[in-house]
């Protein structure tokens, strides 16, 4: 005998409101059963369909896309998933840019700078233009070296760095370290000074290595190993010579 579940229990089980359930019914995404008195109720099949709907919405699919899947209409699932990943990547980049602007503004406020609404809006507009330009430069480089798995991992794991990570401050530290190493070259990679630089480098890299997946590590290493091919197109804060020196210092430490 089919177990019948009323709408209140379904709402509790799925986390959907009764209003949402009626909306999905109107869109043809689910067809609840009816009691003799006309009350909506759900069987195991309808409940499973709702759980699938919730899962697909969590992945970012639109109701139109979900209905096409439910109706078993011809659909290129790979293309659909790939497009959704691109959308999520764009959203992740937008969030990263917004957080950078906010952290930079907060840092200036903490230094005692007077930031009113007009100044804040100006910072957003200026930062948006600058970061869009820089993002496009990095996009051109990473598209050449990062595969789909690494890109998806970046979009998924970068938020794990947490709100305490200040991208603008980190970028300034990379530029400072890169310029100090450049000024000190040439240098014996095994020297104490070189090893001190290597230790600073490792400390700056720690927020990334802490959350990096194997795909992210492998693809990033390949990208920087080929830095001489894209140097000047994007600015990591150091040049190819500095990167090679750090590689040699790390090898000497081993």
N, C-alpha and C positions, 0 to 999 in steps of 0.2 A: 504494500500500500504506500502511495506517495505521501511523504511528509509535507504538510501544508504549513507555511510560515506566514504570519500576518505582516503587514507593512511596517509596524512598529519594531518588530524583531529584526526584520531585514535592514531597517535603517540602523539599528544598533550594531548589527553584525558587519555591515559594509562601511559604516561611517557616513553614509549618504543620508541627506534629509528626506523626509517624505515629499517635500516639494521637488527635490532633484529627481526622485524616483518617478514622479508623475511627469516631469519634463522629459526624461529619457524614454518614458512610455510614449509620449506624444511624438517624439522623434523616430519612433519605430526601433529603438535600440533594445528594448526589452518588452515582453508581452506577458504581464502578470495574469494569473488565473483569476476567476471570479467565483465568489460564493453564490448561493442561490439568491441572496439578498443584494447581490451586486458589489459586495466589498472586494477590494483587491487583496490577493494573497499570492504567495510564491511557492513553487516547488523547488526541488534540488537543482533542476536544470536552469531555471530562471536565476536562482541565487548564484550559481557558478558563472553564468553570463555576466551578472553584475560585478562579480569579483574580477573577471577578465576586463570589463570596461574600466574599472578603477585602475587596474594595472597598466592598461594601455594609455589612459589619460596621464598617469604618473610619468610615463615615458615621453609625454609631450604630443601624442597624436591628437589630431582634431576629431570631433565627433563624426564628421563626414568620412574621414579615413577609417575610423573604427567601424562605422556602419558598413563600409565597403568590405572590410575584413569579415564582419559578422555575416554579411549576405553572400560571402564567397564570390564576390565579383572579381573579374580579372584585375590583378594589381601587382605591380613590380615591388615586392616586399623589400628587396635589397636597396632599390632606389629610394623607397620610402624611408628606410632606416638611415641610409646615408644622408639624405636631405635633413632628417631630424637631427642627426649628429652635427651637421654644419650649423643648424639653427642653435643648438645648445652651445657649440663652440663660440658662436657670435655673442650669445648671451653671457657666457663666462668671461669673454674679453671685455664686454661692456661693464660687467660688475667689477672686474679688476681695475678698469680705468676709473670708474666712479669712486671706488675705495681709495685709489691713489690720490685723487683730487681732494677727497675729504680728509685724508690723513695729512696731506700737505697743508691744507687750510688749518687743521687743528694744531699742527706744529707751529705755524705762524702765530696763532692765537696764544699758544703756550709761551711763545717768546715775547709776548706783550704787544704784538702789533695790533693796531685797531682795525678790525675787519667788520665793516658794516654790510648791509644787504647788497648794495651796489658793487662793493669790492668783491664780495663772495661770488656774485653772478659773473663778474669779469674774470675771476680766477677759473670758474667753471668753463666759460667760453674759451679762454686762452688755453687752459689745460686740455680741453676737448680737442682743439685744433692741433696742439703739439702732440698729444698722445695718438690722435688719429694718424698723423703723419708718421710717427715712430712705429705705430702698430702696422701700418701698411708696409714699411720697410722690413720689419721683422717677418711679416707674413710672407713676403717674397722670398726671404731666405729659408724660413722653416718649411715652406711648401716644397723646397728642393730636397730637403734631407729628412724630414719627419714623415713616417708612414702613418696610415690611418689609425693604427693601434696606439702609437705614441701620442698623436694629436688628441685622441679620445681620452687617454690617460691623463694628459695635461689638463684638459677641461674638467675632468672628474676630481683630480687630486690637488690642484692648486688652492682651492678654498680651504684645504686642510692646514695650510700655513697659518691660518687664523688671523683674527683682526689685529693682533700685535705686530704682524709683519708689515713693515713700511717699505713699499717698493721704491718710492722716491729716495728715501734715506739709503736703502741698499744700493741703488744705482750710484749715488754719490760716493759711497764707500768703495765700490768697484773702481770708479774713476780715480779716486785718491790712491788706492793700492796700485793700480796699473801704472799711474804716472810715477810713483816712487820706485817701482821695479824698473821701469824704463830708464829712469835717471841713473840707476845704480849699475846698469849693464855697461860692459860685459862683466860677468861675475862667475866664479867657480860654483857650479850647482851644488857641490857638496859642502860649501862653506857654511859657517854658522849663520851668516847674514842671509844666505839663500834659503836655508832651512827655516829661518824665522819668517821670511816672506811666504814660503810654502805653507807654514802653519796658519798665517793670516788668511791665505787663500782658502784653505780647507774650512776655516771658521766661517768665512763669508758664504761658502758653498753649502754649509750644513742645513739651512732651511730647505734647500732643494733636495739634497741627498736623503734627508729624513723622510720625504714623502714620495720620492721618485720610484717608479716601477722599473723592472728590467728593460722594458721597451723604451721608456723615457731615457734611461741611462745610456743604452746602446746607441740610440739615434742621436742623442745630444753629443756623445763622444765623436761620432762620425761627422757631425756638423762642424765641430770645432777643429777636428783633425784636418778638415778642408777649409779652414778659415781664410787661407791665402786666396781662395777662389771667390770669396764674398766680402773680404775686408773693405770697408768704406761704404758698403751698402746698408749696414746696420751697425750700431755702436754698443758693444757689451761693456765698454769702459776700459778696454785694453786691446793691444794689437796682437798680430800673429807672433811676433818675436817674443813678446812677454808670455804668451800662452806656451810656446815651445820651451822657454826657459823654465816655467813652472813644471812642465812635464819632465824635463831633465832633472830638476830638483827632487821631484817625487821619486824618480827612478834611482837617483843617488842615495836617497834615504833608505831604499830597500836593499 
